[in-house]
């Protein structure tokens, strides 16, 4: 009598395949920054470049001495550059037109409302 043994075959090792490639992400569309719609209560801004044209409001003075604002035809610092100005002791509004300069001193933040 002949006895035959059958050997179990070893399983073949698993093959791992790595794919190397380049993925190009599409940039998200963003809006350009453009002029601000709110400004500090201290400074001089070119309307249409630094600050967007429109109507702005402020809660008024940032301290005890009042709030001054001026619309200016240029940044010369000359008295005749003033289009309109005011000293506020409380809340106020001003409408700014493109191409003008807006000067503000000792005021709380100005925020565009229209």
Backbone atoms as SQL, in Angstrom:
CREATE TABLE atoms (id INTEGER PRIMARY KEY, chain TEXT, resi INTEGER, resn TEXT, atom TEXT, x REAL, y REAL, z REAL);
INSERT INTO atoms VALUES
  (1, 'A', 1, 'UNK', 'N', 0.823, -1.137, 0.000),
  (2, 'A', 1, 'UNK', 'CA', 0.000, 0.000, 0.000),
  (3, 'A', 1, 'UNK', 'C', 0.889, 1.227, 0.000),
  (4, 'A', 2, 'UNK', 'N', 0.458, 2.251, -0.777),
  (5, 'A', 2, 'UNK', 'CA', 1.229, 3.486, -0.900),
  (6, 'A', 2, 'UNK', 'C', 0.411, 4.627, -0.311),
  (7, 'A', 3, 'UNK', 'N', 1.074, 5.394, 0.532),
  (8, 'A', 3, 'UNK', 'CA', 0.392, 6.557, 1.147),
  (9, 'A', 3, 'UNK', 'C', 0.967, 7.810, 0.506),
  (10, 'A', 4, 'UNK', 'N', 0.071, 8.644, 0.022),
  (11, 'A', 4, 'UNK', 'CA', 0.503, 9.902, -0.603),
  (12, 'A', 4, 'UNK', 'C', -0.031, 11.061, 0.223),
  (13, 'A', 5, 'UNK', 'N', 0.874, 11.952, 0.572),
  (14, 'A', 5, 'UNK', 'CA', 0.451, 13.149, 1.307),
  (15, 'A', 5, 'UNK', 'C', 0.399, 14.315, 0.333),
  (16, 'A', 6, 'UNK', 'N', -0.605, 15.164, 0.560),
  (17, 'A', 6, 'UNK', 'CA', -0.728, 16.346, -0.280),
  (18, 'A', 6, 'UNK', 'C', -0.313, 17.552, 0.545),
  (19, 'A', 7, 'UNK', 'N', 0.640, 18.291, 0.053),
  (20, 'A', 7, 'UNK', 'CA', 1.105, 19.496, 0.764),
  (21, 'A', 7, 'UNK', 'C', 0.223, 20.674, 0.367),
  (22, 'A', 8, 'UNK', 'N', -0.110, 21.469, 1.396),
  (23, 'A', 8, 'UNK', 'CA', -0.914, 22.666, 1.093),
  (24, 'A', 8, 'UNK', 'C', 0.008, 23.731, 0.508),
  (25, 'A', 9, 'UNK', 'N', -0.467, 24.392, -0.512),
  (26, 'A', 9, 'UNK', 'CA', 0.333, 25.436, -1.155),
  (27, 'A', 9, 'UNK', 'C', 0.261, 26.717, -0.341),
  (28, 'A', 10, 'UNK', 'N', 1.383, 27.403, -0.268),
  (29, 'A', 10, 'UNK', 'CA', 1.386, 28.689, 0.429),
  (30, 'A', 10, 'UNK', 'C', 0.663, 29.712, -0.428),
  (31, 'A', 11, 'UNK', 'N', -0.078, 30.604, 0.276),
  (32, 'A', 11, 'UNK', 'CA', -0.786, 31.661, -0.446),
  (33, 'A', 11, 'UNK', 'C', 0.224, 32.656, -0.985),
  (34, 'A', 12, 'UNK', 'N', -0.035, 33.127, -2.183),
  (35, 'A', 12, 'UNK', 'CA', 0.857, 34.114, -2.796),
  (36, 'A', 12, 'UNK', 'C', 0.721, 35.437, -2.043),
  (37, 'A', 13, 'UNK', 'N', 1.817, 36.162, -1.855),
  (38, 'A', 13, 'UNK', 'CA', 1.724, 37.443, -1.144),
  (39, 'A', 13, 'UNK', 'C', 0.849, 38.423, -1.931),
  (40, 'A', 14, 'UNK', 'N', 0.098, 39.252, -1.172),
  (41, 'A', 14, 'UNK', 'CA', -0.768, 40.250, -1.812),
  (42, 'A', 14, 'UNK', 'C', 0.103, 41.313, -2.465),
  (43, 'A', 15, 'UNK', 'N', -0.333, 41.781, -3.603),
  (44, 'A', 15, 'UNK', 'CA', 0.410, 42.802, -4.332),
  (45, 'A', 15, 'UNK', 'C', -0.243, 44.146, -4.065),
  (46, 'A', 16, 'UNK', 'N', 0.549, 45.106, -3.637),
  (47, 'A', 16, 'UNK', 'CA', 0.054, 46.456, -3.399),
  (48, 'A', 16, 'UNK', 'C', 0.581, 47.338, -4.506),
  (49, 'A', 17, 'UNK', 'N', -0.314, 48.052, -5.137),
  (50, 'A', 17, 'UNK', 'CA', 0.082, 48.909, -6.242),
  (51, 'A', 17, 'UNK', 'C', -0.073, 50.369, -5.797),
  (52, 'A', 18, 'UNK', 'N', 0.979, 51.151, -5.960),
  (53, 'A', 18, 'UNK', 'CA', 0.946, 52.567, -5.601),
  (54, 'A', 18, 'UNK', 'C', 0.975, 53.376, -6.882),
  (55, 'A', 19, 'UNK', 'N', 0.003, 54.259, -7.004),
  (56, 'A', 19, 'UNK', 'CA', -0.072, 55.109, -8.191),
  (57, 'A', 19, 'UNK', 'C', 0.374, 56.501, -7.777),
  (58, 'A', 20, 'UNK', 'N', 1.343, 57.028, -8.456),
  (59, 'A', 20, 'UNK', 'CA', 1.843, 58.369, -8.171),
  (60, 'A', 20, 'UNK', 'C', 1.385, 59.274, -9.299),
  (61, 'A', 21, 'UNK', 'N', 0.770, 60.392, -8.914),
  (62, 'A', 21, 'UNK', 'CA', 0.302, 61.319, -9.937),
  (63, 'A', 21, 'UNK', 'C', 0.167, 62.708, -9.352),
  (64, 'A', 22, 'UNK', 'N', -0.252, 63.633, -10.151),
  (65, 'A', 22, 'UNK', 'CA', -0.425, 65.013, -9.719),
  (66, 'A', 22, 'UNK', 'C', -1.891, 65.380, -9.810),
  (67, 'A', 23, 'UNK', 'N', -2.402, 65.934, -8.745),
  (68, 'A', 23, 'UNK', 'CA', -3.777, 66.412, -8.736),
  (69, 'A', 23, 'UNK', 'C', -3.721, 67.932, -8.690),
  (70, 'A', 24, 'UNK', 'N', -4.372, 68.561, -9.624),
  (71, 'A', 24, 'UNK', 'CA', -4.380, 70.013, -9.660),
  (72, 'A', 24, 'UNK', 'C', -5.702, 70.508, -9.107),
  (73, 'A', 25, 'UNK', 'N', -5.621, 71.262, -8.028),
  (74, 'A', 25, 'UNK', 'CA', -6.831, 71.804, -7.416),
  (75, 'A', 25, 'UNK', 'C', -7.230, 73.083, -8.135),
  (76, 'A', 26, 'UNK', 'N', -8.502, 73.231, -8.365),
  (77, 'A', 26, 'UNK', 'CA', -9.002, 74.445, -8.982),
  (78, 'A', 26, 'UNK', 'C', -9.124, 75.508, -7.896),
  (79, 'A', 27, 'UNK', 'N', -8.610, 76.719, -8.117),
  (80, 'A', 27, 'UNK', 'CA', -8.719, 77.769, -7.092),
  (81, 'A', 27, 'UNK', 'C', -10.172, 78.197, -6.909),
  (82, 'A', 28, 'UNK', 'N', -10.528, 78.479, -5.653),
  (83, 'A', 28, 'UNK', 'CA', -11.870, 78.960, -5.385),
  (84, 'A', 28, 'UNK', 'C', -11.975, 80.405, -5.860),
  (85, 'A', 29, 'UNK', 'N', -13.127, 80.745, -6.390),
  (86, 'A', 29, 'UNK', 'CA', -13.332, 82.120, -6.831),
  (87, 'A', 29, 'UNK', 'C', -13.568, 82.990, -5.611),
  (88, 'A', 30, 'UNK', 'N', -12.868, 84.107, -5.564),
  (89, 'A', 30, 'UNK', 'CA', -13.035, 85.048, -4.466),
  (90, 'A', 30, 'UNK', 'C', -13.285, 86.427, -5.034),
  (91, 'A', 31, 'UNK', 'N', -13.973, 87.236, -4.251),
  (92, 'A', 31, 'UNK', 'CA', -14.209, 88.601, -4.684),
  (93, 'A', 31, 'UNK', 'C', -12.975, 89.426, -4.390),
  (94, 'A', 32, 'UNK', 'N', -12.721, 90.404, -5.234),
  (95, 'A', 32, 'UNK', 'CA', -11.612, 91.300, -4.975),
  (96, 'A', 32, 'UNK', 'C', -11.932, 92.115, -3.733),
  (97, 'A', 33, 'UNK', 'N', -10.893, 92.501, -3.006),
  (98, 'A', 33, 'UNK', 'CA', -11.082, 93.194, -1.736),
  (99, 'A', 33, 'UNK', 'C', -11.879, 94.494, -1.905),
  (100, 'A', 34, 'UNK', 'N', -11.453, 95.377, -2.771),
  (101, 'A', 34, 'UNK', 'CA', -12.173, 96.617, -2.995),
  (102, 'A', 34, 'UNK', 'C', -12.151, 97.533, -1.788),
  (103, 'A', 35, 'UNK', 'N', -12.793, 98.681, -1.921),
  (104, 'A', 35, 'UNK', 'CA', -12.822, 99.654, -0.835),
  (105, 'A', 35, 'UNK', 'C', -13.578, 99.126, 0.386),
  (106, 'A', 36, 'UNK', 'N', -13.201, 99.625, 1.552),
  (107, 'A', 36, 'UNK', 'CA', -13.826, 99.214, 2.808),
  (108, 'A', 36, 'UNK', 'C', -15.229, 99.794, 2.944),
  (109, 'A', 37, 'UNK', 'N', -16.055, 99.159, 3.770),
  (110, 'A', 37, 'UNK', 'CA', -17.394, 99.662, 4.061),
  (111, 'A', 37, 'UNK', 'C', -17.499, 100.125, 5.516),
  (112, 'A', 38, 'UNK', 'N', -16.377, 100.151, 6.200),
  (113, 'A', 38, 'UNK', 'CA', -16.307, 100.764, 7.527),
  (114, 'A', 38, 'UNK', 'C', -14.880, 101.262, 7.716),
  (115, 'A', 39, 'UNK', 'N', -14.749, 102.358, 8.450),
  (116, 'A', 39, 'UNK', 'CA', -13.426, 102.933, 8.679),
  (117, 'A', 39, 'UNK', 'C', -13.301, 103.397, 10.122),
  (118, 'A', 40, 'UNK', 'N', -12.086, 103.462, 10.547),
  (119, 'A', 40, 'UNK', 'CA', -11.761, 103.959, 11.875),
  (120, 'A', 40, 'UNK', 'C', -12.231, 105.397, 12.006),
  (121, 'A', 41, 'UNK', 'N', -12.468, 105.828, 13.202),
  (122, 'A', 41, 'UNK', 'CA', -12.888, 107.197, 13.450),
  (123, 'A', 41, 'UNK', 'C', -11.745, 108.183, 13.461),
  (124, 'A', 42, 'UNK', 'N', -10.589, 107.753, 12.992),
  (125, 'A', 42, 'UNK', 'CA', -9.400, 108.598, 12.989),
  (126, 'A', 42, 'UNK', 'C', -8.651, 108.368, 11.683),
  (127, 'A', 43, 'UNK', 'N', -8.606, 109.386, 10.804),
  (128, 'A', 43, 'UNK', 'CA', -7.841, 109.233, 9.570),
  (129, 'A', 43, 'UNK', 'C', -8.422, 110.019, 8.419),
  (130, 'A', 44, 'UNK', 'N', -7.775, 109.847, 7.258),
  (131, 'A', 44, 'UNK', 'CA', -8.231, 110.492, 6.025),
  (132, 'A', 44, 'UNK', 'C', -8.266, 109.420, 4.940),
  (133, 'A', 45, 'UNK', 'N', -9.381, 109.336, 4.228),
  (134, 'A', 45, 'UNK', 'CA', -9.624, 108.252, 3.286),
  (135, 'A', 45, 'UNK', 'C', -10.072, 108.793, 1.940),
  (136, 'A', 46, 'UNK', 'N', -9.576, 108.202, 0.856),
  (137, 'A', 46, 'UNK', 'CA', -10.012, 108.551, -0.487),
  (138, 'A', 46, 'UNK', 'C', -11.239, 107.692, -0.809),
  (139, 'A', 47, 'UNK', 'N', -12.349, 108.366, -1.080),
  (140, 'A', 47, 'UNK', 'CA', -13.608, 107.671, -1.351),
  (141, 'A', 47, 'UNK', 'C', -13.534, 107.024, -2.734),
  (142, 'A', 48, 'UNK', 'N', -13.863, 105.753, -2.785),
  (143, 'A', 48, 'UNK', 'CA', -13.791, 104.978, -4.021),
  (144, 'A', 48, 'UNK', 'C', -12.546, 104.127, -4.089),
  (145, 'A', 49, 'UNK', 'N', -11.524, 104.473, -3.294),
  (146, 'A', 49, 'UNK', 'CA', -10.294, 103.676, -3.239),
  (147, 'A', 49, 'UNK', 'C', -10.095, 103.076, -1.847),
  (148, 'A', 50, 'UNK', 'N', -10.114, 103.921, -0.820),
  (149, 'A', 50, 'UNK', 'CA', -9.939, 103.447, 0.556),
  (150, 'A', 50, 'UNK', 'C', -11.269, 103.031, 1.177),
  (151, 'A', 51, 'UNK', 'N', -12.301, 103.762, 0.854),
  (152, 'A', 51, 'UNK', 'CA', -13.627, 103.534, 1.421),
  (153, 'A', 51, 'UNK', 'C', -14.654, 103.637, 0.296),
  (154, 'A', 52, 'UNK', 'N', -15.654, 102.785, 0.340),
  (155, 'A', 52, 'UNK', 'CA', -16.697, 102.762, -0.683),
  (156, 'A', 52, 'UNK', 'C', -17.608, 103.981, -0.542),
  (157, 'A', 53, 'UNK', 'N', -18.051, 104.542, -1.658),
  (158, 'A', 53, 'UNK', 'CA', -18.983, 105.675, -1.633),
  (159, 'A', 53, 'UNK', 'C', -20.302, 105.230, -1.014),
  (160, 'A', 54, 'UNK', 'N', -21.001, 106.161, -0.380),
  (161, 'A', 54, 'UNK', 'CA', -22.291, 105.864, 0.228),
  (162, 'A', 54, 'UNK', 'C', -22.503, 106.665, 1.493),
  (163, 'A', 55, 'UNK', 'N', -23.551, 106.322, 2.220),
  (164, 'A', 55, 'UNK', 'CA', -23.875, 106.997, 3.475),
  (165, 'A', 55, 'UNK', 'C', -23.326, 106.184, 4.636),
  (166, 'A', 56, 'UNK', 'N', -22.665, 106.884, 5.551),
  (167, 'A', 56, 'UNK', 'CA', -22.027, 106.253, 6.712),
  (168, 'A', 56, 'UNK', 'C', -22.583, 106.859, 7.994),
  (169, 'A', 57, 'UNK', 'N', -22.566, 106.055, 9.054),
  (170, 'A', 57, 'UNK', 'CA', -22.990, 106.565, 10.355),
  (171, 'A', 57, 'UNK', 'C', -21.934, 106.237, 11.400),
  (172, 'A', 58, 'UNK', 'N', -21.898, 107.083, 12.422),
  (173, 'A', 58, 'UNK', 'CA', -21.013, 106.871, 13.557),
  (174, 'A', 58, 'UNK', 'C', -21.825, 107.113, 14.822),
  (175, 'A', 59, 'UNK', 'N', -21.453, 106.435, 15.889),
  (176, 'A', 59, 'UNK', 'CA', -22.122, 106.642, 17.171),
  (177, 'A', 59, 'UNK', 'C', -21.699, 107.966, 17.803),
  (178, 'A', 60, 'UNK', 'N', -20.717, 108.631, 17.196),
  (179, 'A', 60, 'UNK', 'CA', -20.295, 109.940, 17.692),
  (180, 'A', 60, 'UNK', 'C', -18.886, 109.944, 18.236),
  (181, 'A', 61, 'UNK', 'N', -18.620, 110.840, 19.181),
  (182, 'A', 61, 'UNK', 'CA', -17.264, 111.014, 19.710),
  (183, 'A', 61, 'UNK', 'C', -16.710, 109.757, 20.387),
  (184, 'A', 62, 'UNK', 'N', -15.400, 109.573, 20.254),
  (185, 'A', 62, 'UNK', 'CA', -14.742, 108.459, 20.928),
  (186, 'A', 62, 'UNK', 'C', -14.250, 108.878, 22.311),
  (187, 'A', 63, 'UNK', 'N', -14.383, 110.159, 22.639),
  (188, 'A', 63, 'UNK', 'CA', -13.956, 110.675, 23.941),
  (189, 'A', 63, 'UNK', 'C', -14.840, 111.842, 24.357),
  (190, 'A', 64, 'UNK', 'N', -14.293, 112.704, 25.173),
  (191, 'A', 64, 'UNK', 'CA', -15.054, 113.832, 25.711),
  (192, 'A', 64, 'UNK', 'C', -14.998, 115.101, 24.864),
  (193, 'A', 65, 'UNK', 'N', -14.213, 115.121, 23.804),
  (194, 'A', 65, 'UNK', 'CA', -13.973, 116.362, 23.078),
  (195, 'A', 65, 'UNK', 'C', -14.736, 116.513, 21.776),
  (196, 'A', 66, 'UNK', 'N', -15.665, 115.654, 21.464),
  (197, 'A', 66, 'UNK', 'CA', -16.416, 115.760, 20.223),
  (198, 'A', 66, 'UNK', 'C', -15.775, 115.005, 19.088),
  (199, 'A', 67, 'UNK', 'N', -16.493, 114.930, 18.017),
  (200, 'A', 67, 'UNK', 'CA', -16.099, 114.173, 16.819),
  (201, 'A', 67, 'UNK', 'C', -16.140, 115.136, 15.641),
  (202, 'A', 68, 'UNK', 'N', -15.055, 115.218, 14.877),
  (203, 'A', 68, 'UNK', 'CA', -15.001, 116.096, 13.711),
  (204, 'A', 68, 'UNK', 'C', -14.910, 115.249, 12.457),
  (205, 'A', 69, 'UNK', 'N', -15.697, 115.613, 11.437),
  (206, 'A', 69, 'UNK', 'CA', -15.561, 114.986, 10.125),
  (207, 'A', 69, 'UNK', 'C', -15.584, 116.075, 9.059),
  (208, 'A', 70, 'UNK', 'N', -14.964, 115.781, 7.915),
  (209, 'A', 70, 'UNK', 'CA', -14.969, 116.706, 6.779),
  (210, 'A', 70, 'UNK', 'C', -14.948, 115.923, 5.479),
  (211, 'A', 71, 'UNK', 'N', -15.714, 116.398, 4.503),
  (212, 'A', 71, 'UNK', 'CA', -15.619, 115.923, 3.122),
  (213, 'A', 71, 'UNK', 'C', -14.733, 116.933, 2.419),
  (214, 'A', 72, 'UNK', 'N', -13.710, 116.435, 1.711),
  (215, 'A', 72, 'UNK', 'CA', -12.705, 117.312, 1.100),
  (216, 'A', 72, 'UNK', 'C', -12.591, 117.058, -0.392),
  (217, 'A', 73, 'UNK', 'N', -12.333, 118.126, -1.161),
  (218, 'A', 73, 'UNK', 'CA', -12.166, 117.954, -2.612),
  (219, 'A', 73, 'UNK', 'C', -10.781, 117.443, -2.971),
  (220, 'A', 74, 'UNK', 'N', -9.808, 117.596, -2.050),
  (221, 'A', 74, 'UNK', 'CA', -8.463, 117.065, -2.257),
  (222, 'A', 74, 'UNK', 'C', -7.783, 116.893, -0.905),
  (223, 'A', 75, 'UNK', 'N', -6.569, 116.382, -0.924),
  (224, 'A', 75, 'UNK', 'CA', -5.846, 116.117, 0.320),
  (225, 'A', 75, 'UNK', 'C', -4.801, 117.190, 0.602),
  (226, 'A', 76, 'UNK', 'N', -5.033, 118.398, 0.103),
  (227, 'A', 76, 'UNK', 'CA', -4.044, 119.472, 0.245),
  (228, 'A', 76, 'UNK', 'C', -3.899, 119.982, 1.673),
  (229, 'A', 77, 'UNK', 'N', -4.927, 119.831, 2.481),
  (230, 'A', 77, 'UNK', 'CA', -4.897, 120.378, 3.832),
  (231, 'A', 77, 'UNK', 'C', -5.298, 121.842, 3.886),
  (232, 'A', 78, 'UNK', 'N', -5.601, 122.421, 2.749),
  (233, 'A', 78, 'UNK', 'CA', -6.005, 123.823, 2.671),
  (234, 'A', 78, 'UNK', 'C', -7.459, 123.987, 3.095),
  (235, 'A', 79, 'UNK', 'N', -7.770, 125.133, 3.654),
  (236, 'A', 79, 'UNK', 'CA', -9.126, 125.424, 4.117),
  (237, 'A', 79, 'UNK', 'C', -10.148, 125.342, 2.981),
  (238, 'A', 80, 'UNK', 'N', -9.775, 125.806, 1.793),
  (239, 'A', 80, 'UNK', 'CA', -10.728, 125.806, 0.669),
  (240, 'A', 80, 'UNK', 'C', -10.960, 124.411, 0.074),
  (241, 'A', 81, 'UNK', 'N', -10.294, 123.392, 0.603),
  (242, 'A', 81, 'UNK', 'CA', -10.537, 122.017, 0.155),
  (243, 'A', 81, 'UNK', 'C', -11.801, 121.445, 0.800),
  (244, 'A', 82, 'UNK', 'N', -12.318, 122.096, 1.845),
  (245, 'A', 82, 'UNK', 'CA', -13.489, 121.584, 2.569),
  (246, 'A', 82, 'UNK', 'C', -14.757, 121.768, 1.747),
  (247, 'A', 83, 'UNK', 'N', -15.451, 120.656, 1.503),
  (248, 'A', 83, 'UNK', 'CA', -16.763, 120.674, 0.837),
  (249, 'A', 83, 'UNK', 'C', -17.838, 120.846, 1.898),
  (250, 'A', 84, 'UNK', 'N', -17.723, 120.070, 2.975),
  (251, 'A', 84, 'UNK', 'CA', -18.655, 120.127, 4.102),
  (252, 'A', 84, 'UNK', 'C', -17.942, 119.549, 5.314),
  (253, 'A', 85, 'UNK', 'N', -18.340, 119.997, 6.508),
  (254, 'A', 85, 'UNK', 'CA', -17.763, 119.447, 7.727),
  (255, 'A', 85, 'UNK', 'C', -18.735, 119.626, 8.884),
  (256, 'A', 86, 'UNK', 'N', -18.441, 118.968, 10.013),
  (257, 'A', 86, 'UNK', 'CA', -19.317, 119.081, 11.171),
  (258, 'A', 86, 'UNK', 'C', -18.572, 118.593, 12.402),
  (259, 'A', 87, 'UNK', 'N', -18.993, 119.093, 13.556),
  (260, 'A', 87, 'UNK', 'CA', -18.541, 118.623, 14.862),
  (261, 'A', 87, 'UNK', 'C', -19.738, 117.943, 15.513),
  (262, 'A', 88, 'UNK', 'N', -19.579, 116.677, 15.859),
  (263, 'A', 88, 'UNK', 'CA', -20.683, 115.921, 16.447),
  (264, 'A', 88, 'UNK', 'C', -20.484, 115.768, 17.954),
  (265, 'A', 89, 'UNK', 'N', -21.580, 115.906, 18.682),
  (266, 'A', 89, 'UNK', 'CA', -21.548, 115.595, 20.106),
  (267, 'A', 89, 'UNK', 'C', -22.325, 114.310, 20.372),
  (268, 'A', 90, 'UNK', 'N', -22.953, 113.776, 19.341),
  (269, 'A', 90, 'UNK', 'CA', -23.705, 112.524, 19.416),
  (270, 'A', 90, 'UNK', 'C', -23.599, 111.806, 18.084),
  (271, 'A', 91, 'UNK', 'N', -24.502, 110.870, 17.808),
  (272, 'A', 91, 'UNK', 'CA', -24.462, 110.121, 16.548),
  (273, 'A', 91, 'UNK', 'C', -24.587, 111.041, 15.331),
  (274, 'A', 92, 'UNK', 'N', -24.024, 110.598, 14.215),
  (275, 'A', 92, 'UNK', 'CA', -24.117, 111.391, 12.991),
  (276, 'A', 92, 'UNK', 'C', -24.005, 110.546, 11.746),
  (277, 'A', 93, 'UNK', 'N', -24.369, 111.160, 10.629),
  (278, 'A', 93, 'UNK', 'CA', -24.306, 110.525, 9.306),
  (279, 'A', 93, 'UNK', 'C', -23.653, 111.479, 8.326),
  (280, 'A', 94, 'UNK', 'N', -23.031, 110.901, 7.302),
  (281, 'A', 94, 'UNK', 'CA', -22.438, 111.682, 6.230),
  (282, 'A', 94, 'UNK', 'C', -22.501, 110.843, 4.951),
  (283, 'A', 95, 'UNK', 'N', -22.775, 111.498, 3.825),
  (284, 'A', 95, 'UNK', 'CA', -22.787, 110.812, 2.533),
  (285, 'A', 95, 'UNK', 'C', -21.514, 111.178, 1.784),
  (286, 'A', 96, 'UNK', 'N', -20.767, 110.154, 1.393),
  (287, 'A', 96, 'UNK', 'CA', -19.474, 110.316, 0.730),
  (288, 'A', 96, 'UNK', 'C', -19.597, 109.967, -0.749),
  (289, 'A', 97, 'UNK', 'N', -19.005, 110.808, -1.598),
  (290, 'A', 97, 'UNK', 'CA', -19.042, 110.616, -3.041),
  (291, 'A', 97, 'UNK', 'C', -17.666, 110.210, -3.564),
  (292, 'A', 98, 'UNK', 'N', -17.643, 109.370, -4.574),
  (293, 'A', 98, 'UNK', 'CA', -16.400, 108.886, -5.162),
  (294, 'A', 98, 'UNK', 'C', -15.543, 110.071, -5.596),
  (295, 'A', 99, 'UNK', 'N', -14.257, 109.996, -5.278),
  (296, 'A', 99, 'UNK', 'CA', -13.305, 111.031, -5.662),
  (297, 'A', 99, 'UNK', 'C', -13.049, 112.055, -4.561),
  (298, 'A', 100, 'UNK', 'N', -13.923, 112.121, -3.570),
  (299, 'A', 100, 'UNK', 'CA', -13.721, 113.019, -2.436),
  (300, 'A', 100, 'UNK', 'C', -12.788, 112.354, -1.427),
  (301, 'A', 101, 'UNK', 'N', -12.301, 113.161, -0.504),
  (302, 'A', 101, 'UNK', 'CA', -11.575, 112.643, 0.647),
  (303, 'A', 101, 'UNK', 'C', -12.471, 112.794, 1.861),
  (304, 'A', 102, 'UNK', 'N', -12.387, 111.834, 2.782),
  (305, 'A', 102, 'UNK', 'CA', -13.152, 111.884, 4.019),
  (306, 'A', 102, 'UNK', 'C', -12.162, 111.922, 5.166),
  (307, 'A', 103, 'UNK', 'N', -12.269, 112.964, 5.967),
  (308, 'A', 103, 'UNK', 'CA', -11.396, 113.125, 7.123),
  (309, 'A', 103, 'UNK', 'C', -12.225, 112.984, 8.392),
  (310, 'A', 104, 'UNK', 'N', -11.728, 112.249, 9.363),
  (311, 'A', 104, 'UNK', 'CA', -12.440, 112.038, 10.609),
  (312, 'A', 104, 'UNK', 'C', -11.454, 112.063, 11.770),
  (313, 'A', 105, 'UNK', 'N', -11.856, 112.742, 12.849),
  (314, 'A', 105, 'UNK', 'CA', -10.988, 112.862, 14.024),
  (315, 'A', 105, 'UNK', 'C', -11.810, 112.659, 15.289),
  (316, 'A', 106, 'UNK', 'N', -11.293, 111.846, 16.180),
  (317, 'A', 106, 'UNK', 'CA', -11.871, 111.594, 17.500),
  (318, 'A', 106, 'UNK', 'C', -13.315, 111.070, 17.439),
  (319, 'A', 107, 'UNK', 'N', -13.611, 110.276, 16.412),
  (320, 'A', 107, 'UNK', 'CA', -14.950, 109.692, 16.247),
  (321, 'A', 107, 'UNK', 'C', -14.875, 108.186, 16.490),
  (322, 'A', 108, 'UNK', 'N', -16.031, 107.610, 16.766),
  (323, 'A', 108, 'UNK', 'CA', -16.121, 106.155, 16.773),
  (324, 'A', 108, 'UNK', 'C', -16.169, 105.690, 15.323),
  (325, 'A', 109, 'UNK', 'N', -16.035, 104.398, 15.105),
  (326, 'A', 109, 'UNK', 'CA', -16.010, 103.826, 13.751),
  (327, 'A', 109, 'UNK', 'C', -17.190, 104.305, 12.904),
  (328, 'A', 110, 'UNK', 'N', -16.911, 104.547, 11.626),
  (329, 'A', 110, 'UNK', 'CA', -17.943, 104.896, 10.638),
  (330, 'A', 110, 'UNK', 'C', -18.287, 103.629, 9.870),
  (331, 'A', 111, 'UNK', 'N', -19.596, 103.323, 9.752),
  (332, 'A', 111, 'UNK', 'CA', -20.070, 102.115, 9.074),
  (333, 'A', 111, 'UNK', 'C', -21.046, 102.500, 7.971),
  (334, 'A', 112, 'UNK', 'N', -20.884, 101.898, 6.785),
  (335, 'A', 112, 'UNK', 'CA', -21.755, 102.194, 5.641),
  (336, 'A', 112, 'UNK', 'C', -23.163, 101.638, 5.901),
  (337, 'A', 113, 'UNK', 'N', -24.164, 102.501, 5.685),
  (338, 'A', 113, 'UNK', 'CA', -25.553, 102.104, 5.890),
  (339, 'A', 113, 'UNK', 'C', -26.385, 102.264, 4.620),
  (340, 'A', 114, 'UNK', 'N', -25.810, 102.769, 3.581),
  (341, 'A', 114, 'UNK', 'CA', -26.555, 102.938, 2.333),
  (342, 'A', 114, 'UNK', 'C', -25.741, 103.466, 1.220);
